[in-house]
Amino acid sequence: MEPVLASFGGQLVALVFMVSAVRILVLLARGNRGGQRRSTGRKRLTRGEKGEACVDAVIHSELDDGIYTPISDIMLPAKNGTTQIDHVVVSRYGVFVIETKDYGGWIFGGEDQAKWTQVFYSRKSQFQNPLRQNYRHTKTLSELTHIPHHYFKSVVVFAGDATFKTEMPDNVVYVGDLARHIEGFEKYVIRDEQVPDVASAIREWAGTVSPEDERLHVEMLRKRMRPPAEGESPDCPKCGNPMTMRTNRSDNSRFWGCSGYPRCRGTRSVA
């Protein structure tokens, strides 16, 4: 059976040339930095960075590099600014888009739930369903590369010592099972000679994000995740708008809700 992406060959090559031109303009705007991130020497990794490094090691050591082309730490232009993707693996079996979570404790969550729950000793906290987060990543990649969305395979990897106390969705795995999960896909969807073109298109789009855009993206994430000061309302983790204190009608518990409700349904637990 012929891989379905056979008809996309010419479009991919044209897309790479087009995006390359945009990237050149960005590099010229960067001046002497040459598009490379400045190194400030050895730095202490955050827990999230350690998890991503662990996943990166698995991808490079356990997957056949003659079949799978890995790309890590990708910043892409998106509708509302930029979006960051931990890892992408391009292969004849599809484009695997990987979101890494380095959590401990117990995890409760299902595929269709908006929020998942982490229980760590006596502390309980909620976080956005990472499958929904990664769906936005796959949609962004599909829109930028013009590759049909169903060729992208969303994978969420837990790299810490967390234990699922509910049934894990099919595309959510522990880091030790990641390579086996990816290798479980056996249907050809991309020609082998087109894999480098797909990888190049993704890399070229990543090269169009300026250092200033990257800095703003990091600042936005830090602002959304930091605990609010006393008397201060936090920002919505979904859209960035200010949040307001609300009451759950079922149990009278208090929580932060997005001021943009119902357009945005972002919530945050009260510390």
Buried (B, 14 or more C-beta within 10 A) or exposed (E): EEBBBEEBEEBBBEBBEEBBEBBEEBBEEBEEEEBEEEEEEEEEEEEBBBBBBBBBEBBEEBBEEEBBBBBBBBBBBBEEEBBBBBBBBBBBBBBBBBBBBBBBBBBBBEEEBEBBBBBEEEEEBBBBBBBBBBBBBBBBBBEBBEBEEEBBBBBBBBBBEBEBEEEBBEBBBBBEBBBEBBBEBEEBBBBEEBBEBBBBBBBBBBBBBBBEBBEEBEEBEEEBEEEBEEEEBBBBBBBBBEBEEBEEEEEEEEBBBBBBBEEBEBBBBEE
